[in-house]
Amino acid sequence: MGVTVQTSEINHSEVSSNNSAPENRKNGIGESIADAVINLDHGDPTMFEAYWEKMRERSAVTLLGSQSLSYFSDPKNLCWFLEPKLEQEIKRLHTIVGNVAIEEGQYYIVVGTGSSQLIQAALYALSPPDAAATVVCAAPYYSAYPEVTDLVRSRRFEWGGDARSFERDDEPFIELVTTPNNPDGVIREAVVNRPHGSVVYDLAYYWPHFTPITAPANHHLMLFTFSKCTGHAGSRIGWALVKDKEVAKKMIKFMEVSTIGVSKDSQLRAAKILGTVSDSCSTGADIENFFVFSRNILKERWNRLREVVKAADLFTLLKYPTQYCRFAKDMTDTVPAFAWIATKGEEDCAEVLKKHKILGRGGTKFGVGKQFARISLVSKDEEFNLLLQRLSIIQGTDDLNYE
Ligand SMILES: Cc1ncc(COP(=O)(O)O)c(C=O)c1O
């Protein structure tokens, strides 16, 4: 049973201090599972391990000692550190899934060390040279945005909080739109809609295992992450699709100065994994469709979670609409990577959970009240099963059998 025992306090970055150093971690072996703290504070996508275990050989990458010596991947490409194979597989997967209008060839691809680095690059590229841009996002917003924006106290941009409160017509702004949204899974659009601004679409979760693909996205600047698409958060790969060449150039400059490009080893691995996902989606594929496999797990988890929450009267969960998915060619519903739960009264939701040894992330980190909390649903089965058991105990419904 790989349940992580945690003792440290909740922090607000995606990989928080709850993700303590390995020497401080215990895995529950030799101690009562009843005592283990389950850490669902960050969205560590270990759920996907079950699929990749099955694809062990098929997705393996061999890197020779003679590879990756040069800083350069493709000097002819605007993004000179982007591996051609990764570019090819990114385009192939978007075309198969239909989540981006990429076939029109209107985007520059900029690769980053996770989309976290690309968020910083986008803020740098979009902020005006002579005035600080206010960075906003409608609450509840991804808890890392304020931290990423204000970490180095740049003179080019600063965090301004909830986008719905931004009302200054004459001031430059950058709106971050996460759709489906982290933490609550809701489909979103820009809310500011004023002059002097730019919008960055963070589409980390716009993949068919999480949500129906209703139309190909074609925004000016879109961010994707390998972490949530396939579950390989540890490879640290993300990509931006950018329409404006000057913006792309500035983002590339940011990457050049901060890390002189992006690990070629990780890019080659990402290319192999994305290629395996595309292969799995092809008609007549001899391997299980990655998105169908992952969606089925999430769907089942959501059904079970809803059953537990419904059985008592303490928490609420959001409901999501069913829509036609172009990829599934069927009606599907959103099954987010996180559960955004709320206490029915005014209690501090994260504290209620913590008393029962469940670490979630409290609503204040997302710019809303403490009656909300986010819990990851993309952990391993053992942790998810324990979560249901704990929730049942809180709600007094532990006669249900969740094994
Ligand atoms: C909405 C959103 N954007 C960006 C990221 C960062 O992803 P990466 O692992 O690529 O840095 C996350 C991670 O949880 C996320 O939820």
The ligand as a Tripos MOL2 file, in Angstrom:
@<TRIPOS>MOLECULE
LIG
   16    16     1     0     0
SMALL
NO_CHARGES

@<TRIPOS>ATOM
      1 C1         -4.1180   24.7440  -14.6810 C.3       1 LIG1
      2 C2         -2.6960   24.3080  -14.5640 C.ar      1 LIG1
      3 N1         -1.7740   24.9510  -15.2810 N.ar      1 LIG1
      4 C3         -0.4870   24.6220  -15.1990 C.ar      1 LIG1
      5 C4         -0.0460   23.6130  -14.3730 C.ar      1 LIG1
      6 C5          1.4210   23.3120  -14.2930 C.3       1 LIG1
      7 O1          1.7700   22.1660  -14.9780 O.3       1 LIG1
      8 P1          3.2690   21.7020  -15.1990 P.3       1 LIG1
      9 O2          3.4280   20.4340  -14.4320 O.co2     1 LIG1
     10 O3          3.4060   21.4910  -16.6770 O.co2     1 LIG1
     11 O4          4.1770   22.7750  -14.7360 O.co2     1 LIG1
     12 C6         -0.9800   22.9150  -13.6120 C.ar      1 LIG1
     13 C7         -0.5440   21.8650  -12.6830 C.2       1 LIG1
     14 O5         -1.2550   21.4180  -11.8370 O.2       1 LIG1
     15 C8         -2.3430   23.2790  -13.7010 C.ar      1 LIG1
     16 O6         -3.2780   22.6650  -12.9790 O.3       1 LIG1
@<TRIPOS>BOND
     1     1     2 1
     2     2     3 ar
     3     2    15 ar
     4     3     4 ar
     5     4     5 ar
     6     5     6 1
     7     5    12 ar
     8     6     7 1
     9     7     8 1
    10     8     9 2
    11     8    10 1
    12     8    11 1
    13    12    13 1
    14    12    15 ar
    15    13    14 2
    16    15    16 1
@<TRIPOS>SUBSTRUCTURE
     1 LIG1         1 GROUP 0 **** ****
